[in-house]
Amino acid sequence: MAVLTGTAAIALFIPTGGSARLQAPPQNTGEPRISGTPVEGRVLTAGNGSWSGTSPFRFTYRWLRCDTSGGGVNGVTCTGISGAVGKTYVLRRADVSHRIRVRVTAANSEGTSTATSNATEVVRSAATSGAPRNATPPTISGNPQVGQTFTASNGTWLGATPQTFSYRWRRCDLTGGNCSDIGGATGQTYLLTTADEGTTTRVRVAARNSRGSSAATSVPSGVIAKADLPSGATISINDVALPNRLLIDNLRFTPQPLRSRQPFTARFHVSDSRSHSVQGALVFVVAIPFGSTTTPAEGVTGADGWVTFTMRPTIRVDFGRPGGIVMFVRARKAIDRLIGGVSTRRLVQLSIR
């Protein structure tokens, strides 16, 4: 058999149409890296690292959850995260207080090889990391009336601590819309003025920490009522609004006790829960059981808060023994439902002999 020598032998190792090239499987020359912020809900991205060997390379990924030490050498104490096999990974609640690594596998026509990244910092909870995020909105406490003070509650906020808060009070229409900032009203409390009468108020709370800032606005307050009058003064029924309510706080029967079927007078005084006499309240009275006395038409309280009715006992009343006539009395605002709004009810009794 002939033996090839010289240039003929060398030619067997030169591929047709090109120069000699070494064929080799992947070999990691620079470890994979993870980019992104290790906070619940954030996205981590795997960097492939650098590789030698015959290209092109195909890369696959396996994300690992490790203990706070980072999982030891080469991730041997880490566990694979179910379904986490993409180039990116969204951190989950289960990752909080752990470190994360990614195992990158490179493959080419000659084989495969795997390398694991360094561990991230310990994953932090979204509730304690990042810029402030409002969880429950601010609220306003206080009586919605000129001369009273509103106080803002911050609501609850997520994000890194410590956090500082600032305030901006806003004057709005009756539905809480069309708001505008109130000049100089930037404290946690706000004293209601005559300019606020007939409007609603909202407060915008801004939270700030080392990561950024965010703001949230309260729901509107109740409609601001006019300034309160001194105790004992008379107000119009039109100025009584919830949470203020009507009260039947005084009554007088003449005669008392009742001794015959002659007509008698029943007088009732109506006030509000802030000790003001109320003019213009509608008052209704009826005997119980019905028909024990005549039933007068609904009356209206005067400038002193009193209303007077003339009534007459019927034959249903027994004057032969001591007792009494029980009456149901109601006071209300004309625009309210009969037993809704600021209305009040009371049972009273006229003694008989």
C-alpha positions as CSV (number, residue, x, y, z in Angstrom):
1,M,0.0,0.0,0.0
2,A,1.3,3.5,-0.9
3,V,2.2,5.9,1.8
4,L,1.3,9.6,1.4
5,T,4.0,12.0,2.3
6,G,4.6,15.7,2.0
7,T,1.9,18.1,0.8
8,A,-0.5,15.3,0.0
9,A,-0.6,14.1,3.6
10,I,-1.1,17.7,4.9
11,A,-4.0,18.3,2.5
12,L,-6.1,15.6,4.2
13,F,-6.4,17.8,7.3
14,I,-7.4,21.0,5.5
15,P,-11.2,21.3,5.0
16,T,-12.2,21.9,1.4
17,G,-12.7,25.6,0.8
18,G,-11.2,27.0,4.1
19,S,-8.6,26.8,6.8
20,A,-8.4,24.4,9.7
21,R,-10.8,25.0,12.7
22,L,-10.8,23.4,16.1
23,Q,-14.2,21.8,17.0
24,A,-14.9,22.0,20.8
25,P,-17.9,21.9,23.3
26,P,-18.8,25.0,25.3
27,Q,-16.5,26.1,28.1
28,N,-17.4,28.8,30.6
29,T,-14.9,31.6,30.8
30,G,-16.9,34.2,32.7
31,E,-19.7,33.3,35.1
32,P,-23.3,34.3,34.4
33,R,-24.6,37.4,36.1
34,I,-28.0,38.5,37.4
35,S,-29.3,42.1,36.9
36,G,-32.3,43.7,38.6
37,T,-33.4,44.7,42.0
38,P,-34.0,41.9,44.5
39,V,-37.4,43.0,45.7
40,E,-40.7,41.0,45.5
41,G,-42.5,41.8,42.3
42,R,-39.4,43.0,40.4
43,V,-37.8,41.3,37.4
44,L,-34.4,39.6,37.4
45,T,-32.6,39.0,34.1
46,A,-29.9,36.4,33.5
47,G,-26.7,37.4,31.8
48,N,-25.2,34.4,29.9
49,G,-21.6,35.1,31.0
50,S,-18.8,34.3,28.4
51,W,-18.1,31.0,26.7
52,S,-15.4,29.5,24.5
53,G,-16.0,26.7,22.1
54,T,-17.6,26.2,18.7
55,S,-20.3,28.7,18.1
56,P,-23.2,29.3,17.8
57,F,-24.4,28.6,21.3
58,R,-27.9,27.9,22.6
59,F,-28.7,28.9,26.1
60,T,-31.2,27.6,28.6
61,Y,-31.9,28.7,32.2
62,R,-32.9,27.4,35.5
63,W,-33.6,29.8,38.4
64,L,-32.7,28.7,41.9
65,R,-33.9,29.7,45.4
66,C,-31.2,29.6,48.0
67,D,-30.7,30.2,51.7
68,T,-29.2,33.5,52.9
69,S,-25.7,32.2,52.5
70,G,-26.3,32.0,48.8
71,G,-26.6,28.3,48.5
72,G,-23.0,27.2,49.2
73,V,-20.5,26.2,46.5
74,N,-22.1,26.0,43.0
75,G,-25.6,26.2,44.4
76,V,-25.6,22.7,45.9
77,T,-28.0,23.8,48.7
78,C,-30.3,25.7,46.4
79,T,-33.6,24.3,45.0
80,G,-35.0,24.8,41.6
81,I,-38.0,27.2,41.3
82,S,-40.9,25.5,39.7
83,G,-41.5,26.8,36.1
84,A,-38.7,29.4,36.3
85,V,-36.8,28.4,33.1
86,G,-36.8,31.7,31.1
87,K,-34.1,34.3,30.8
88,T,-36.1,36.6,33.1
89,Y,-37.8,35.8,36.4
90,V,-40.3,37.8,38.4
91,L,-39.6,37.6,42.1
92,R,-42.4,36.0,44.2
93,R,-43.5,36.2,47.8
94,A,-41.8,32.8,48.5
95,D,-38.5,34.4,47.5
96,V,-38.5,37.0,50.3
97,S,-35.6,36.4,52.7
98,H,-33.8,34.1,50.2
99,R,-31.0,34.7,47.7
100,I,-31.5,33.9,44.0
101,R,-29.1,32.3,41.6
102,V,-29.5,31.2,37.9
103,R,-27.9,28.2,36.3
104,V,-27.1,28.8,32.6
105,T,-26.6,25.8,30.2
106,A,-24.8,26.5,27.0
107,A,-25.1,24.0,24.1
108,N,-23.4,23.7,20.7
109,S,-22.9,21.0,18.1
110,E,-20.2,19.4,20.2
111,G,-21.9,19.2,23.6
112,T,-23.2,21.1,26.6
113,S,-21.8,22.8,29.7
114,T,-23.4,24.5,32.7
115,A,-22.3,27.4,34.9
116,T,-24.1,29.1,37.9
117,S,-24.2,32.8,38.8
118,N,-23.3,34.4,42.0
119,A,-26.2,34.9,44.4
120,T,-28.3,38.1,44.6
121,E,-28.7,40.1,47.8
122,V,-31.4,38.8,50.1
123,V,-34.8,39.4,48.4
124,R,-36.8,42.1,50.3
125,S,-40.6,42.2,50.7
126,A,-42.5,44.7,48.5
127,A,-44.1,46.0,51.6
128,T,-40.8,47.2,53.1
129,S,-38.9,48.1,50.0
130,G,-39.0,50.7,47.2
131,A,-40.8,54.0,46.9
132,P,-44.0,54.6,49.0
133,R,-47.1,52.9,47.7
134,N,-50.5,53.7,49.2
135,A,-52.4,50.6,50.6
136,T,-55.4,52.4,52.2
137,P,-56.3,56.0,51.4
138,P,-56.0,58.9,53.8
139,T,-59.1,59.8,55.9
140,I,-60.5,63.0,57.4
141,S,-61.9,63.3,61.0
142,G,-63.7,66.2,62.5
143,N,-67.1,67.9,62.5
144,P,-67.9,69.4,59.0
145,Q,-68.9,72.9,60.3
146,V,-67.3,76.3,60.0
147,G,-65.1,77.0,63.0
148,Q,-64.3,73.3,63.5
149,T,-61.0,71.5,62.8
150,F,-60.4,68.7,60.4
151,T,-57.5,66.3,61.0
152,A,-55.9,64.2,58.3
153,S,-55.0,60.5,58.9
154,N,-52.1,59.3,56.6
155,G,-53.7,56.0,55.6
156,T,-51.3,53.1,55.3
157,W,-48.3,52.9,53.0
158,L,-46.0,50.2,51.8
159,G,-42.3,50.9,50.9
160,A,-39.0,51.5,52.5
161,T,-39.0,53.3,55.9
162,P,-38.6,55.8,57.3
163,Q,-41.3,57.8,55.5
164,T,-42.2,61.5,55.9
165,F,-45.6,62.9,55.0
166,S,-46.9,66.3,53.7
167,Y,-50.4,67.5,53.3
168,R,-52.5,69.7,50.9
169,W,-56.1,70.5,51.7
170,R,-58.5,71.0,48.8
171,R,-61.9,72.6,48.5
172,C,-64.4,70.7,46.3
173,D,-68.0,70.9,45.2
174,L,-70.9,69.0,46.9
175,T,-69.9,65.7,45.2
176,G,-66.2,66.0,45.9
177,G,-65.3,67.0,42.4
178,N,-63.9,70.2,40.9
179,C,-61.3,70.6,43.7
180,S,-58.8,73.4,44.1
181,D,-56.0,73.8,46.6
182,I,-56.7,75.9,49.7
183,G,-54.0,78.6,50.0
184,G,-51.7,77.9,52.9
185,A,-53.5,74.8,54.0
186,T,-50.5,72.4,54.2
187,G,-50.6,71.1,57.8
188,Q,-52.1,67.9,59.2
189,T,-55.0,69.9,60.5
190,Y,-57.2,72.5,58.9
191,L,-59.6,75.0,60.5
192,L,-62.8,75.4,58.5
193,T,-63.6,79.0,57.5
194,T,-66.7,80.7,56.1
195,A,-65.2,80.2,52.6
196,D,-65.8,76.4,53.1
197,E,-69.5,76.7,53.9
198,G,-71.6,74.7,51.5
199,T,-68.5,72.8,50.0
200,T,-66.7,69.6,50.8
201,T,-63.1,69.1,51.7
202,R,-60.5,66.5,50.7
203,V,-56.9,66.1,51.7
204,R,-54.0,64.9,49.5
205,V,-51.2,63.2,51.5
206,A,-47.8,62.8,49.9
207,A,-45.4,60.1,51.3
208,R,-41.6,60.3,50.7
209,N,-38.7,58.0,51.5
210,S,-35.2,57.5,50.2
211,R,-36.5,55.6,47.1
212,G,-39.0,58.3,45.9
213,S,-42.5,59.7,46.7
214,S,-46.1,59.1,46.0
215,A,-49.5,60.7,46.9
216,A,-53.1,59.7,47.6
217,T,-56.3,61.7,48.2
218,S,-59.0,61.1,50.8
219,V,-62.7,60.7,50.0
220,P,-64.6,64.0,50.4
221,S,-65.9,65.2,53.8
222,G,-69.5,65.9,54.5
223,V,-70.9,69.2,53.3
224,I,-69.6,72.0,55.5
225,A,-72.3,73.6,57.6
226,K,-72.4,77.2,58.7
227,A,-70.8,78.2,62.1
228,D,-72.6,77.0,65.2
229,L,-74.7,79.4,67.2
230,P,-74.4,79.6,71.0
231,S,-76.3,77.0,73.0
232,G,-79.9,78.0,73.5
233,A,-80.2,80.1,70.4
234,T,-82.9,79.3,67.8
235,I,-81.9,77.9,64.3
236,S,-83.9,77.1,61.2
237,I,-84.8,73.5,60.5
238,N,-83.0,74.1,57.2
239,D,-79.7,74.4,59.1
240,V,-80.1,71.0,60.8
241,A,-78.2,68.3,58.9
242,L,-76.7,64.9,59.8
243,P,-74.9,64.1,62.0
244,N,-76.9,66.7,63.9
245,R,-80.4,65.5,64.8
246,L,-83.7,66.7,66.1
247,L,-84.8,66.1,69.7
248,I,-88.2,66.4,71.5
249,D,-86.7,67.7,74.7
250,N,-89.7,69.2,76.5
251,L,-93.5,68.9,76.7
252,R,-96.4,70.4,78.6
253,F,-100.0,69.3,79.0
254,T,-102.8,71.6,80.2
255,P,-104.6,70.5,82.3
256,Q,-102.4,67.9,83.9
257,P,-103.7,65.5,85.0
258,L,-106.7,65.2,82.8
259,R,-110.1,64.8,84.7
260,S,-112.8,65.1,82.0
261,R,-113.5,64.8,78.3
262,Q,-112.9,68.6,77.8
263,P,-110.3,69.6,75.2
264,F,-106.7,69.8,76.4
265,T,-103.5,71.4,75.0
266,A,-100.3,69.5,74.3
267,R,-97.1,71.6,73.7
268,F,-93.8,70.1,72.5
269,H,-90.4,71.7,72.3
270,V,-88.0,70.7,69.5
271,S,-84.3,71.2,69.7
272,D,-81.2,69.8,67.9
273,S,-78.5,67.7,69.4
274,R,-76.4,70.8,69.9
275,S,-78.9,72.4,72.3
276,H,-80.5,74.9,69.8
277,S,-84.2,75.5,69.6
278,V,-85.5,74.6,66.1
279,Q,-87.9,76.7,64.2
280,G,-89.9,75.2,61.3
281,A,-89.8,71.6,62.4
282,L,-92.9,69.5,61.5
283,V,-94.4,67.8,64.5
284,F,-97.1,65.1,64.5
285,V,-98.9,63.6,67.5
286,V,-101.3,60.7,67.8
287,A,-102.8,58.8,70.8
288,I,-102.0,55.1,71.3
289,P,-104.2,53.2,70.8
290,F,-105.5,55.2,67.9
291,G,-108.8,56.8,68.5
292,S,-108.2,57.5,72.2
293,T,-108.1,61.2,71.4
294,T,-108.7,63.3,68.3
295,T,-105.7,63.5,66.0
296,P,-104.6,67.1,65.0
297,A,-102.9,68.0,61.7
298,E,-99.1,68.1,61.7
299,G,-97.9,71.4,63.2
300,V,-94.8,73.6,62.8
301,T,-92.5,74.8,65.6
302,G,-92.3,78.6,66.1
303,A,-89.4,81.0,66.8
304,D,-89.1,79.6,70.3
305,G,-89.0,75.9,69.1
306,W,-92.5,75.2,70.6
307,V,-95.6,73.9,68.8
308,T,-99.1,73.7,70.4
309,F,-102.0,71.3,69.7
310,T,-105.6,71.2,70.9
311,M,-106.9,67.6,71.4
312,R,-109.9,66.0,73.0
313,P,-110.3,62.6,74.7
314,T,-112.9,60.3,73.2
315,I,-115.3,57.9,74.9
316,R,-112.5,55.3,74.7
317,V,-110.8,56.9,77.7
318,D,-111.9,55.5,81.0
319,F,-112.0,58.2,83.7
320,G,-113.2,55.7,86.3
321,R,-109.7,54.7,87.4
322,P,-106.2,56.4,87.3
323,G,-104.2,55.8,84.2
324,G,-102.8,57.7,81.3
325,I,-103.1,58.4,77.6
326,V,-99.9,57.4,75.7
327,M,-99.0,59.4,72.6
328,F,-96.5,59.0,69.8
329,V,-94.8,62.2,68.9
330,R,-92.6,62.7,65.8
331,A,-90.5,65.8,64.7
332,R,-89.0,66.0,61.2
333,K,-87.6,68.1,58.4
334,A,-90.0,68.6,55.5
335,I,-87.6,67.4,52.8
336,D,-86.7,64.2,54.7
337,R,-88.5,60.9,54.8
338,L,-91.0,60.5,57.6
339,I,-88.6,58.5,59.8
340,G,-85.4,59.3,58.0
341,G,-82.8,62.1,57.9
342,V,-82.7,64.2,61.1
343,S,-86.2,63.1,62.4
344,T,-86.9,61.9,65.9
345,R,-89.7,60.0,67.7
346,R,-90.8,59.9,71.3
347,L,-93.5,58.3,73.4
348,V,-95.2,60.5,76.1
349,Q,-98.0,60.1,78.5
350,L,-100.8,62.4,79.8
351,S,-102.0,61.3,83.3
352,I,-105.8,60.9,83.9
353,R,-107.7,60.8,87.2
